[in-house]
């Protein structure tokens, strides 16, 4: 295994992490901005008002993208195991 192989694996792993976490983080960010805007308009400063919607939407996004995320993770793992088995040639 060369340095190039290791860098390629790390690059693929980081990109996969971004792709897998992106929908959940993006939706939480949109919900957070919406709730903050609502709180600024109504002057309601309840801490659970920001937490509960993010939790619910995050769970729904995980349910919607779970099979796609799992298939991406499965393909990455299979490719990595194949490279290990072949000796990184």
PDB file of N, CA, C and O in Angstrom, chain B, residues numbered from 101:
ATOM      1  N   UNK B 101       0.852  -1.172   0.000  1.00  0.00           N
ATOM      2  CA  UNK B 101       0.000   0.000   0.000  1.00  0.00           C
ATOM      3  C   UNK B 101       0.896   1.233   0.000  1.00  0.00           C
ATOM      4  O   UNK B 101       1.778   1.384   0.845  1.00  0.00           O
ATOM      5  N   UNK B 102       0.653   2.087  -0.947  1.00  0.00           N
ATOM      6  CA  UNK B 102       1.456   3.296  -1.059  1.00  0.00           C
ATOM      7  C   UNK B 102       0.731   4.465  -0.393  1.00  0.00           C
ATOM      8  O   UNK B 102      -0.413   4.351   0.046  1.00  0.00           O
ATOM      9  N   UNK B 103       1.439   5.586  -0.335  1.00  0.00           N
ATOM     10  CA  UNK B 103       0.814   6.790   0.221  1.00  0.00           C
ATOM     11  C   UNK B 103      -0.366   7.237  -0.627  1.00  0.00           C
ATOM     12  O   UNK B 103      -1.356   7.746  -0.103  1.00  0.00           O
ATOM     13  N   UNK B 104      -0.263   7.047  -1.929  1.00  0.00           N
ATOM     14  CA  UNK B 104      -1.357   7.406  -2.829  1.00  0.00           C
ATOM     15  C   UNK B 104      -2.614   6.594  -2.553  1.00  0.00           C
ATOM     16  O   UNK B 104      -3.726   7.121  -2.576  1.00  0.00           O
ATOM     17  N   UNK B 105      -2.421   5.291  -2.290  1.00  0.00           N
ATOM     18  CA  UNK B 105      -3.567   4.440  -1.950  1.00  0.00           C
ATOM     19  C   UNK B 105      -4.248   4.911  -0.667  1.00  0.00           C
ATOM     20  O   UNK B 105      -5.473   5.011  -0.594  1.00  0.00           O
ATOM     21  N   UNK B 106      -3.426   5.197   0.341  1.00  0.00           N
ATOM     22  CA  UNK B 106      -3.977   5.639   1.625  1.00  0.00           C
ATOM     23  C   UNK B 106      -4.704   6.972   1.475  1.00  0.00           C
ATOM     24  O   UNK B 106      -5.779   7.159   2.045  1.00  0.00           O
ATOM     25  N   UNK B 107      -4.129   7.892   0.716  1.00  0.00           N
ATOM     26  CA  UNK B 107      -4.776   9.188   0.511  1.00  0.00           C
ATOM     27  C   UNK B 107      -6.084   9.042  -0.259  1.00  0.00           C
ATOM     28  O   UNK B 107      -7.056   9.742   0.026  1.00  0.00           O
ATOM     29  N   UNK B 108      -6.111   8.142  -1.222  1.00  0.00           N
ATOM     30  CA  UNK B 108      -7.340   7.922  -1.985  1.00  0.00           C
ATOM     31  C   UNK B 108      -8.443   7.350  -1.101  1.00  0.00           C
ATOM     32  O   UNK B 108      -9.598   7.761  -1.210  1.00  0.00           O
ATOM     33  N   UNK B 109      -8.099   6.409  -0.230  1.00  0.00           N
ATOM     34  CA  UNK B 109      -9.084   5.822   0.679  1.00  0.00           C
ATOM     35  C   UNK B 109      -9.611   6.870   1.651  1.00  0.00           C
ATOM     36  O   UNK B 109     -10.815   6.943   1.897  1.00  0.00           O
ATOM     37  N   UNK B 110      -8.713   7.678   2.201  1.00  0.00           N
ATOM     38  CA  UNK B 110      -9.138   8.729   3.131  1.00  0.00           C
ATOM     39  C   UNK B 110     -10.015   9.747   2.419  1.00  0.00           C
ATOM     40  O   UNK B 110     -11.016  10.197   2.978  1.00  0.00           O
ATOM     41  N   UNK B 111      -9.656  10.116   1.197  1.00  0.00           N
ATOM     42  CA  UNK B 111     -10.457  11.069   0.428  1.00  0.00           C
ATOM     43  C   UNK B 111     -11.857  10.511   0.167  1.00  0.00           C
ATOM     44  O   UNK B 111     -12.847  11.229   0.311  1.00  0.00           O
ATOM     45  N   UNK B 112     -11.945   9.246  -0.212  1.00  0.00           N
ATOM     46  CA  UNK B 112     -13.245   8.632  -0.441  1.00  0.00           C
ATOM     47  C   UNK B 112     -14.061   8.559   0.845  1.00  0.00           C
ATOM     48  O   UNK B 112     -15.274   8.769   0.825  1.00  0.00           O
ATOM     49  N   UNK B 113     -13.401   8.263   1.963  1.00  0.00           N
ATOM     50  CA  UNK B 113     -14.104   8.178   3.244  1.00  0.00           C
ATOM     51  C   UNK B 113     -14.628   9.545   3.678  1.00  0.00           C
ATOM     52  O   UNK B 113     -15.746   9.649   4.185  1.00  0.00           O
ATOM     53  N   UNK B 114     -13.834  10.583   3.484  1.00  0.00           N
ATOM     54  CA  UNK B 114     -14.293  11.927   3.855  1.00  0.00           C
ATOM     55  C   UNK B 114     -15.453  12.354   2.968  1.00  0.00           C
ATOM     56  O   UNK B 114     -16.435  12.914   3.455  1.00  0.00           O
ATOM     57  N   UNK B 115     -15.345  12.093   1.671  1.00  0.00           N
ATOM     58  CA  UNK B 115     -16.436  12.454   0.769  1.00  0.00           C
ATOM     59  C   UNK B 115     -17.711  11.671   1.119  1.00  0.00           C
ATOM     60  O   UNK B 115     -18.807  12.229   1.085  1.00  0.00           O
ATOM     61  N   UNK B 116     -17.574  10.408   1.448  1.00  0.00           N
ATOM     62  CA  UNK B 116     -18.731   9.599   1.836  1.00  0.00           C
ATOM     63  C   UNK B 116     -19.366  10.149   3.110  1.00  0.00           C
ATOM     64  O   UNK B 116     -20.591  10.185   3.224  1.00  0.00           O
ATOM     65  N   UNK B 117     -18.549  10.574   4.060  1.00  0.00           N
ATOM     66  CA  UNK B 117     -19.077  11.164   5.292  1.00  0.00           C
ATOM     67  C   UNK B 117     -19.863  12.425   4.994  1.00  0.00           C
ATOM     68  O   UNK B 117     -20.926  12.646   5.575  1.00  0.00           O
ATOM     69  N   UNK B 118     -19.352  13.255   4.096  1.00  0.00           N
ATOM     70  CA  UNK B 118     -20.063  14.486   3.730  1.00  0.00           C
ATOM     71  C   UNK B 118     -21.392  14.159   3.058  1.00  0.00           C
ATOM     72  O   UNK B 118     -22.411  14.783   3.355  1.00  0.00           O
ATOM     73  N   UNK B 119     -21.383  13.188   2.160  1.00  0.00           N
ATOM     74  CA  UNK B 119     -22.607  12.814   1.448  1.00  0.00           C
ATOM     75  C   UNK B 119     -23.638  12.207   2.401  1.00  0.00           C
ATOM     76  O   UNK B 119     -24.832  12.476   2.280  1.00  0.00           O
ATOM     77  N   UNK B 120     -23.176  11.387   3.350  1.00  0.00           N
ATOM     78  CA  UNK B 120     -24.110  10.738   4.272  1.00  0.00           C
ATOM     79  C   UNK B 120     -24.682  11.719   5.290  1.00  0.00           C
ATOM     80  O   UNK B 120     -25.860  11.627   5.637  1.00  0.00           O
ATOM     81  N   UNK B 121     -23.871  12.652   5.771  1.00  0.00           N
ATOM     82  CA  UNK B 121     -24.327  13.581   6.796  1.00  0.00           C
ATOM     83  C   UNK B 121     -24.998  14.821   6.213  1.00  0.00           C
ATOM     84  O   UNK B 121     -25.715  15.523   6.925  1.00  0.00           O
ATOM     85  N   UNK B 122     -24.780  15.096   4.946  1.00  0.00           N
ATOM     86  CA  UNK B 122     -25.283  16.315   4.324  1.00  0.00           C
ATOM     87  C   UNK B 122     -26.778  16.547   4.449  1.00  0.00           C
ATOM     88  O   UNK B 122     -27.183  17.630   4.873  1.00  0.00           O
ATOM     89  N   UNK B 123     -27.615  15.583   4.102  1.00  0.00           N
ATOM     90  CA  UNK B 123     -29.058  15.829   4.188  1.00  0.00           C
ATOM     91  C   UNK B 123     -29.545  16.123   5.612  1.00  0.00           C
ATOM     92  O   UNK B 123     -30.398  16.989   5.806  1.00  0.00           O
ATOM     93  N   UNK B 124     -29.018  15.421   6.587  1.00  0.00           N
ATOM     94  CA  UNK B 124     -29.457  15.631   7.970  1.00  0.00           C
ATOM     95  C   UNK B 124     -28.979  16.990   8.484  1.00  0.00           C
ATOM     96  O   UNK B 124     -29.746  17.730   9.099  1.00  0.00           O
ATOM     97  N   UNK B 125     -27.722  17.309   8.232  1.00  0.00           N
ATOM     98  CA  UNK B 125     -27.170  18.585   8.691  1.00  0.00           C
ATOM     99  C   UNK B 125     -27.839  19.744   7.970  1.00  0.00           C
ATOM    100  O   UNK B 125     -28.159  20.760   8.587  1.00  0.00           O
ATOM    101  N   UNK B 126     -28.054  19.596   6.659  1.00  0.00           N
ATOM    102  CA  UNK B 126     -28.711  20.658   5.895  1.00  0.00           C
ATOM    103  C   UNK B 126     -30.128  20.914   6.355  1.00  0.00           C
ATOM    104  O   UNK B 126     -30.537  22.066   6.497  1.00  0.00           O
ATOM    105  N   UNK B 127     -30.885  19.850   6.590  1.00  0.00           N
ATOM    106  CA  UNK B 127     -32.262  20.030   7.052  1.00  0.00           C
ATOM    107  C   UNK B 127     -32.298  20.625   8.458  1.00  0.00           C
ATOM    108  O   UNK B 127     -33.155  21.458   8.751  1.00  0.00           O
ATOM    109  N   UNK B 128     -31.384  20.208   9.325  1.00  0.00           N
ATOM    110  CA  UNK B 128     -31.333  20.786  10.671  1.00  0.00           C
ATOM    111  C   UNK B 128     -30.986  22.269  10.612  1.00  0.00           C
ATOM    112  O   UNK B 128     -31.502  23.064  11.397  1.00  0.00           O
ATOM    113  N   UNK B 129     -30.118  22.635   9.691  1.00  0.00           N
ATOM    114  CA  UNK B 129     -29.745  24.038   9.553  1.00  0.00           C
ATOM    115  C   UNK B 129     -30.933  24.869   9.063  1.00  0.00           C
ATOM    116  O   UNK B 129     -31.173  25.964   9.572  1.00  0.00           O
ATOM    117  N   UNK B 130     -31.671  24.361   8.087  1.00  0.00           N
ATOM    118  CA  UNK B 130     -32.839  25.084   7.578  1.00  0.00           C
ATOM    119  C   UNK B 130     -33.902  25.216   8.661  1.00  0.00           C
ATOM    120  O   UNK B 130     -34.475  26.292   8.830  1.00  0.00           O
ATOM    121  N   UNK B 131     -34.172  24.149   9.392  1.00  0.00           N
ATOM    122  CA  UNK B 131     -35.150  24.196  10.468  1.00  0.00           C
ATOM    123  C   UNK B 131     -34.687  25.153  11.562  1.00  0.00           C
ATOM    124  O   UNK B 131     -35.499  25.899  12.109  1.00  0.00           O
ATOM    125  N   UNK B 132     -33.399  25.146  11.888  1.00  0.00           N
ATOM    126  CA  UNK B 132     -32.866  26.043  12.908  1.00  0.00           C
ATOM    127  C   UNK B 132     -33.032  27.503  12.542  1.00  0.00           C
ATOM    128  O   UNK B 132     -33.399  28.323  13.384  1.00  0.00           O
ATOM    129  N   UNK B 133     -32.764  27.830  11.292  1.00  0.00           N
ATOM    130  CA  UNK B 133     -32.940  29.215  10.845  1.00  0.00           C
ATOM    131  C   UNK B 133     -34.417  29.600  10.870  1.00  0.00           C
ATOM    132  O   UNK B 133     -34.765  30.709  11.277  1.00  0.00           O
ATOM    133  N   UNK B 134     -35.281  28.693  10.438  1.00  0.00           N
ATOM    134  CA  UNK B 134     -36.720  28.972  10.465  1.00  0.00           C
ATOM    135  C   UNK B 134     -37.243  29.181  11.876  1.00  0.00           C
ATOM    136  O   UNK B 134     -38.026  30.099  12.122  1.00  0.00           O
ATOM    137  N   UNK B 135     -36.819  28.345  12.791  1.00  0.00           N
ATOM    138  CA  UNK B 135     -37.267  28.480  14.179  1.00  0.00           C
ATOM    139  C   UNK B 135     -36.691  29.746  14.804  1.00  0.00           C
ATOM    140  O   UNK B 135     -37.384  30.428  15.558  1.00  0.00           O
ATOM    141  N   UNK B 136     -35.445  30.067  14.504  1.00  0.00           N
ATOM    142  CA  UNK B 136     -34.849  31.294  15.032  1.00  0.00           C
ATOM    143  C   UNK B 136     -35.577  32.520  14.502  1.00  0.00           C
ATOM    144  O   UNK B 136     -35.787  33.484  15.238  1.00  0.00           O
ATOM    145  N   UNK B 137     -35.962  32.492  13.233  1.00  0.00           N
ATOM    146  CA  UNK B 137     -36.731  33.592  12.662  1.00  0.00           C
ATOM    147  C   UNK B 137     -38.088  33.711  13.348  1.00  0.00           C
ATOM    148  O   UNK B 137     -38.535  34.813  13.666  1.00  0.00           O
ATOM    149  N   UNK B 138     -38.743  32.566  13.576  1.00  0.00           N
ATOM    150  CA  UNK B 138     -40.031  32.564  14.272  1.00  0.00           C
ATOM    151  C   UNK B 138     -39.889  33.099  15.698  1.00  0.00           C
ATOM    152  O   UNK B 138     -40.727  33.874  16.159  1.00  0.00           O
ATOM    153  N   UNK B 139     -38.837  32.690  16.388  1.00  0.00           N
ATOM    154  CA  UNK B 139     -38.611  33.173  17.746  1.00  0.00           C
ATOM    155  C   UNK B 139     -38.324  34.670  17.771  1.00  0.00           C
ATOM    156  O   UNK B 139     -38.738  35.370  18.694  1.00  0.00           O
ATOM    157  N   UNK B 140     -37.617  35.156  16.761  1.00  0.00           N
ATOM    158  CA  UNK B 140     -37.332  36.589  16.713  1.00  0.00           C
ATOM    159  C   UNK B 140     -38.601  37.391  16.460  1.00  0.00           C
ATOM    160  O   UNK B 140     -38.763  38.489  16.992  1.00  0.00           O
ATOM    161  N   UNK B 141     -39.500  36.843  15.650  1.00  0.00           N
ATOM    162  CA  UNK B 141     -40.741  37.550  15.364  1.00  0.00           C
ATOM    163  C   UNK B 141     -41.690  37.550  16.553  1.00  0.00           C
ATOM    164  O   UNK B 141     -42.346  38.554  16.830  1.00  0.00           O
ATOM    165  N   UNK B 142     -41.762  36.427  17.254  1.00  0.00           N
ATOM    166  CA  UNK B 142     -42.739  36.304  18.342  1.00  0.00           C
ATOM    167  C   UNK B 142     -42.147  36.550  19.714  1.00  0.00           C
ATOM    168  O   UNK B 142     -42.893  36.634  20.690  1.00  0.00           O
ATOM    169  N   UNK B 143     -40.838  36.668  19.824  1.00  0.00           N
ATOM    170  CA  UNK B 143     -40.119  36.852  21.078  1.00  0.00           C
ATOM    171  C   UNK B 143     -40.373  35.719  22.072  1.00  0.00           C
ATOM    172  O   UNK B 143     -40.364  35.927  23.286  1.00  0.00           O
ATOM    173  N   UNK B 144     -40.599  34.525  21.539  1.00  0.00           N
ATOM    174  CA  UNK B 144     -40.709  33.325  22.369  1.00  0.00           C
ATOM    175  C   UNK B 144     -39.309  32.740  22.479  1.00  0.00           C
ATOM    176  O   UNK B 144     -38.691  32.422  21.463  1.00  0.00           O
ATOM    177  N   UNK B 145     -38.806  32.596  23.685  1.00  0.00           N
ATOM    178  CA  UNK B 145     -37.440  32.100  23.887  1.00  0.00           C
ATOM    179  C   UNK B 145     -37.465  30.757  24.623  1.00  0.00           C
ATOM    180  O   UNK B 145     -36.911  30.631  25.715  1.00  0.00           O
ATOM    181  N   UNK B 146     -38.094  29.786  24.035  1.00  0.00           N
ATOM    182  CA  UNK B 146     -38.195  28.453  24.620  1.00  0.00           C
ATOM    183  C   UNK B 146     -37.126  27.559  23.991  1.00  0.00           C
ATOM    184  O   UNK B 146     -37.060  27.445  22.767  1.00  0.00           O
ATOM    185  N   UNK B 147     -36.295  26.930  24.809  1.00  0.00           N
ATOM    186  CA  UNK B 147     -35.188  26.114  24.305  1.00  0.00           C
ATOM    187  C   UNK B 147     -35.669  24.857  23.574  1.00  0.00           C
ATOM    188  O   UNK B 147     -35.064  24.454  22.581  1.00  0.00           O
ATOM    189  N   UNK B 148     -36.735  24.244  24.047  1.00  0.00           N
ATOM    190  CA  UNK B 148     -37.220  23.025  23.394  1.00  0.00           C
ATOM    191  C   UNK B 148     -37.824  23.325  22.034  1.00  0.00           C
ATOM    192  O   UNK B 148     -37.959  22.422  21.208  1.00  0.00           O
ATOM    193  N   UNK B 149     -38.185  24.566  21.788  1.00  0.00           N
ATOM    194  CA  UNK B 149     -38.748  24.929  20.492  1.00  0.00           C
ATOM    195  C   UNK B 149     -37.715  24.768  19.382  1.00  0.00           C
ATOM    196  O   UNK B 149     -38.088  24.509  18.237  1.00  0.00           O
ATOM    197  N   UNK B 150     -36.444  24.913  19.684  1.00  0.00           N
ATOM    198  CA  UNK B 150     -35.413  24.709  18.669  1.00  0.00           C
ATOM    199  C   UNK B 150     -34.990  23.246  18.567  1.00  0.00           C
ATOM    200  O   UNK B 150     -34.591  22.797  17.492  1.00  0.00           O
ATOM    201  N   UNK B 151     -35.067  22.509  19.649  1.00  0.00           N
ATOM    202  CA  UNK B 151     -34.561  21.142  19.680  1.00  0.00           C
ATOM    203  C   UNK B 151     -35.524  20.144  19.054  1.00  0.00           C
ATOM    204  O   UNK B 151     -35.114  19.320  18.237  1.00  0.00           O
ATOM    205  N   UNK B 152     -36.782  20.206  19.421  1.00  0.00           N
ATOM    206  CA  UNK B 152     -37.755  19.190  19.004  1.00  0.00           C
ATOM    207  C   UNK B 152     -37.969  19.169  17.486  1.00  0.00           C
ATOM    208  O   UNK B 152     -37.949  18.083  16.907  1.00  0.00           O
ATOM    209  N   UNK B 153     -38.174  20.312  16.807  1.00  0.00           N
ATOM    210  CA  UNK B 153     -38.340  20.230  15.348  1.00  0.00           C
ATOM    211  C   UNK B 153     -37.112  19.682  14.627  1.00  0.00           C
ATOM    212  O   UNK B 153     -37.249  18.934  13.660  1.00  0.00           O
ATOM    213  N   UNK B 154     -35.907  20.044  15.087  1.00  0.00           N
ATOM    214  CA  UNK B 154     -34.692  19.519  14.470  1.00  0.00           C
ATOM    215  C   UNK B 154     -34.615  18.007  14.651  1.00  0.00           C
ATOM    216  O   UNK B 154     -34.222  17.287  13.733  1.00  0.00           O
ATOM    217  N   UNK B 155     -34.986  17.534  15.821  1.00  0.00           N
ATOM    218  CA  UNK B 155     -34.955  16.103  16.096  1.00  0.00           C
ATOM    219  C   UNK B 155     -35.938  15.348  15.206  1.00  0.00           C
ATOM    220  O   UNK B 155     -35.602  14.303  14.649  1.00  0.00           O
ATOM    221  N   UNK B 156     -37.145  15.875  15.075  1.00  0.00           N
ATOM    222  CA  UNK B 156     -38.168  15.216  14.263  1.00  0.00           C
ATOM    223  C   UNK B 156     -37.773  15.208  12.785  1.00  0.00           C
ATOM    224  O   UNK B 156     -37.851  14.173  12.124  1.00  0.00           O
ATOM    225  N   UNK B 157     -37.352  16.358  12.273  1.00  0.00           N
ATOM    226  CA  UNK B 157     -36.978  16.436  10.858  1.00  0.00           C
ATOM    227  C   UNK B 157     -35.729  15.589  10.580  1.00  0.00           C
ATOM    228  O   UNK B 157     -35.650  14.930   9.543  1.00  0.00           O
ATOM    229  N   UNK B 158     -34.770  15.601  11.484  1.00  0.00           N
ATOM    230  CA  UNK B 158     -33.582  14.769  11.312  1.00  0.00           C
ATOM    231  C   UNK B 158     -33.933  13.297  11.239  1.00  0.00           C
ATOM    232  O   UNK B 158     -33.386  12.561  10.418  1.00  0.00           O
ATOM    233  N   UNK B 159     -34.847  12.866  12.099  1.00  0.00           N
ATOM    234  CA  UNK B 159     -35.292  11.471  12.081  1.00  0.00           C
ATOM    235  C   UNK B 159     -35.996  11.138  10.767  1.00  0.00           C
ATOM    236  O   UNK B 159     -35.773  10.068  10.200  1.00  0.00           O
ATOM    237  N   UNK B 160     -36.845  12.046  10.281  1.00  0.00           N
ATOM    238  CA  UNK B 160     -37.538  11.804   9.016  1.00  0.00           C
ATOM    239  C   UNK B 160     -36.571  11.749   7.836  1.00  0.00           C
ATOM    240  O   UNK B 160     -36.730  10.929   6.932  1.00  0.00           O
ATOM    241  N   UNK B 161     -35.576  12.621   7.851  1.00  0.00           N
ATOM    242  CA  UNK B 161     -34.589  12.609   6.773  1.00  0.00           C
ATOM    243  C   UNK B 161     -33.781  11.310   6.802  1.00  0.00           C
ATOM    244  O   UNK B 161     -33.472  10.748   5.751  1.00  0.00           O
ATOM    245  N   UNK B 162     -33.442  10.837   7.987  1.00  0.00           N
ATOM    246  CA  UNK B 162     -32.735   9.559   8.090  1.00  0.00           C
ATOM    247  C   UNK B 162     -33.603   8.422   7.558  1.00  0.00           C
ATOM    248  O   UNK B 162     -33.097   7.522   6.888  1.00  0.00           O
ATOM    249  N   UNK B 163     -34.906   8.455   7.849  1.00  0.00           N
ATOM    250  CA  UNK B 163     -35.804   7.428   7.321  1.00  0.00           C
ATOM    251  C   UNK B 163     -35.881   7.484   5.796  1.00  0.00           C
ATOM    252  O   UNK B 163     -35.925   6.448   5.133  1.00  0.00           O
ATOM    253  N   UNK B 164     -35.898   8.698   5.243  1.00  0.00           N
ATOM    254  CA  UNK B 164     -36.024   8.840   3.796  1.00  0.00           C
ATOM    255  C   UNK B 164     -34.738   8.492   3.048  1.00  0.00           C
ATOM    256  O   UNK B 164     -34.791   7.928   1.955  1.00  0.00           O
ATOM    257  N   UNK B 165     -33.596   8.818   3.622  1.00  0.00           N
ATOM    258  CA  UNK B 165     -32.330   8.606   2.916  1.00  0.00           C
ATOM    259  C   UNK B 165     -31.547   7.407   3.445  1.00  0.00           C
ATOM    260  O   UNK B 165     -30.417   7.174   3.018  1.00  0.00           O
ATOM    261  N   UNK B 166     -32.123   6.655   4.357  1.00  0.00           N
ATOM    262  CA  UNK B 166     -31.407   5.546   4.978  1.00  0.00           C
ATOM    263  C   UNK B 166     -30.986   4.456   4.017  1.00  0.00           C
ATOM    264  O   UNK B 166     -29.862   3.960   4.103  1.00  0.00           O
ATOM    265  N   UNK B 167     -31.858   4.074   3.107  1.00  0.00           N
ATOM    266  CA  UNK B 167     -31.503   2.996   2.184  1.00  0.00           C
ATOM    267  C   UNK B 167     -30.418   3.441   1.208  1.00  0.00           C
ATOM    268  O   UNK B 167     -29.524   2.661   0.877  1.00  0.00           O
ATOM    269  N   UNK B 168     -30.490   4.681   0.750  1.00  0.00           N
ATOM    270  CA  UNK B 168     -29.458   5.208  -0.144  1.00  0.00           C
ATOM    271  C   UNK B 168     -28.121   5.301   0.580  1.00  0.00           C
ATOM    272  O   UNK B 168     -27.084   4.921   0.036  1.00  0.00           O
ATOM    273  N   UNK B 169     -28.150   5.804   1.796  1.00  0.00           N
ATOM    274  CA  UNK B 169     -26.923   5.925   2.580  1.00  0.00           C
ATOM    275  C   UNK B 169     -26.322   4.553   2.869  1.00  0.00           C
ATOM    276  O   UNK B 169     -25.108   4.370   2.784  1.00  0.00           O
ATOM    277  N   UNK B 170     -27.161   3.609   3.205  1.00  0.00           N
ATOM    278  CA  UNK B 170     -26.683   2.255   3.466  1.00  0.00           C
ATOM    279  C   UNK B 170     -26.058   1.614   2.244  1.00  0.00           C
ATOM    280  O   UNK B 170     -25.053   0.911   2.346  1.00  0.00           O
ATOM    281  N   UNK B 171     -26.663   1.860   1.077  1.00  0.00           N
ATOM    282  CA  UNK B 171     -26.098   1.272  -0.148  1.00  0.00           C
ATOM    283  C   UNK B 171     -24.756   1.915  -0.489  1.00  0.00           C
ATOM    284  O   UNK B 171     -23.846   1.224  -0.947  1.00  0.00           O
ATOM    285  N   UNK B 172     -24.614   3.226  -0.274  1.00  0.00           N
ATOM    286  CA  UNK B 172     -23.323   3.878  -0.509  1.00  0.00           C
ATOM    287  C   UNK B 172     -22.256   3.327   0.432  1.00  0.00           C
ATOM    288  O   UNK B 172     -21.126   3.068   0.018  1.00  0.00           O
ATOM    289  N   UNK B 173     -22.618   3.154   1.689  1.00  0.00           N
ATOM    290  CA  UNK B 173     -21.675   2.623   2.666  1.00  0.00           C
ATOM    291  C   UNK B 173     -21.292   1.187   2.344  1.00  0.00           C
ATOM    292  O   UNK B 173     -20.142   0.788   2.527  1.00  0.00           O
ATOM    293  N   UNK B 174     -22.262   0.410   1.860  1.00  0.00           N
ATOM    294  CA  UNK B 174     -21.995  -0.977   1.490  1.00  0.00           C
ATOM    295  C   UNK B 174     -21.030  -1.045   0.306  1.00  0.00           C
ATOM    296  O   UNK B 174     -20.100  -1.852   0.314  1.00  0.00           O
ATOM    297  N   UNK B 175     -21.241  -0.211  -0.705  1.00  0.00           N
ATOM    298  CA  UNK B 175     -20.358  -0.200  -1.874  1.00  0.00           C
ATOM    299  C   UNK B 175     -18.947   0.208  -1.472  1.00  0.00           C
ATOM    300  O   UNK B 175     -17.977  -0.402  -1.922  1.00  0.00           O
ATOM    301  N   UNK B 176     -18.819   1.235  -0.629  1.00  0.00           N
ATOM    302  CA  UNK B 176     -17.504   1.672  -0.183  1.00  0.00           C
ATOM    303  C   UNK B 176     -16.789   0.564   0.583  1.00  0.00           C
ATOM    304  O   UNK B 176     -15.602   0.321   0.369  1.00  0.00           O
ATOM    305  N   UNK B 177     -17.509  -0.103   1.469  1.00  0.00           N
ATOM    306  CA  UNK B 177     -16.906  -1.174   2.264  1.00  0.00           C
ATOM    307  C   UNK B 177     -16.489  -2.341   1.386  1.00  0.00           C
ATOM    308  O   UNK B 177     -15.408  -2.899   1.578  1.00  0.00           O
ATOM    309  N   UNK B 178     -17.326  -2.721   0.423  1.00  0.00           N
ATOM    310  CA  UNK B 178     -16.974  -3.816  -0.476  1.00  0.00           C
ATOM    311  C   UNK B 178     -15.744  -3.478  -1.310  1.00  0.00           C
ATOM    312  O   UNK B 178     -14.879  -4.330  -1.513  1.00  0.00           O
ATOM    313  N   UNK B 179     -15.661  -2.228  -1.798  1.00  0.00           N
ATOM    314  CA  UNK B 179     -14.488  -1.821  -2.570  1.00  0.00           C
ATOM    315  C   UNK B 179     -13.229  -1.840  -1.709  1.00  0.00           C
ATOM    316  O   UNK B 179     -12.163  -2.246  -2.170  1.00  0.00           O
ATOM    317  N   UNK B 180     -13.355  -1.405  -0.473  1.00  0.00           N
ATOM    318  CA  UNK B 180     -12.210  -1.398   0.429  1.00  0.00           C
ATOM    319  C   UNK B 180     -11.750  -2.816   0.734  1.00  0.00           C
ATOM    320  O   UNK B 180     -10.550  -3.091   0.703  1.00  0.00           O
ATOM    321  N   UNK B 181     -12.677  -3.722   1.028  1.00  0.00           N
ATOM    322  CA  UNK B 181     -12.311  -5.110   1.294  1.00  0.00           C
ATOM    323  C   UNK B 181     -11.689  -5.770   0.063  1.00  0.00           C
ATOM    324  O   UNK B 181     -10.765  -6.573   0.185  1.00  0.00           O
ATOM    325  N   UNK B 182     -12.199  -5.427  -1.122  1.00  0.00           N
ATOM    326  CA  UNK B 182     -11.636  -5.972  -2.347  1.00  0.00           C
ATOM    327  C   UNK B 182     -10.204  -5.491  -2.559  1.00  0.00           C
ATOM    328  O   UNK B 182      -9.338  -6.262  -2.974  1.00  0.00           O
ATOM    329  N   UNK B 183      -9.962  -4.225  -2.273  1.00  0.00           N
ATOM    330  CA  UNK B 183      -8.596  -3.696  -2.390  1.00  0.00           C
ATOM    331  C   UNK B 183      -7.664  -4.354  -1.379  1.00  0.00           C
ATOM    332  O   UNK B 183      -6.499  -4.607  -1.686  1.00  0.00           O
ATOM    333  N   UNK B 184      -8.164  -4.634  -0.180  1.00  0.00           N
ATOM    334  CA  UNK B 184      -7.355  -5.312   0.823  1.00  0.00           C
ATOM    335  C   UNK B 184      -7.030  -6.737   0.362  1.00  0.00           C
ATOM    336  O   UNK B 184      -5.896  -7.200   0.490  1.00  0.00           O
ATOM    337  N   UNK B 185      -8.035  -7.417  -0.169  1.00  0.00           N
ATOM    338  CA  UNK B 185      -7.852  -8.798  -0.617  1.00  0.00           C
ATOM    339  C   UNK B 185      -6.868  -8.898  -1.782  1.00  0.00           C
ATOM    340  O   UNK B 185      -6.093  -9.849  -1.876  1.00  0.00           O
ATOM    341  N   UNK B 186      -6.915  -7.898  -2.668  1.00  0.00           N
ATOM    342  CA  UNK B 186      -6.018  -7.927  -3.835  1.00  0.00           C
ATOM    343  C   UNK B 186      -4.657  -7.327  -3.532  1.00  0.00           C
ATOM    344  O   UNK B 186      -3.771  -7.348  -4.387  1.00  0.00           O
ATOM    345  N   UNK B 187      -4.480  -6.807  -2.367  1.00  0.00           N
ATOM    346  CA  UNK B 187      -3.181  -6.261  -1.984  1.00  0.00           C
ATOM    347  C   UNK B 187      -2.917  -4.874  -2.540  1.00  0.00           C
ATOM    348  O   UNK B 187      -1.757  -4.508  -2.730  1.00  0.00           O
ATOM    349  N   UNK B 188      -3.947  -4.093  -2.806  1.00  0.00           N
ATOM    350  CA  UNK B 188      -3.807  -2.715  -3.292  1.00  0.00           C
ATOM    351  C   UNK B 188      -3.013  -2.639  -4.590  1.00  0.00           C
ATOM    352  O   UNK B 188      -2.145  -1.780  -4.745  1.00  0.00           O
ATOM    353  N   UNK B 189      -3.312  -3.532  -5.514  1.00  0.00           N
ATOM    354  CA  UNK B 189      -2.616  -3.504  -6.806  1.00  0.00           C
ATOM    355  C   UNK B 189      -3.459  -2.874  -7.861  1.00  0.00           C
ATOM    356  O   UNK B 189      -3.031  -2.767  -9.011  1.00  0.00           O
TER     357      UNK B 189
END
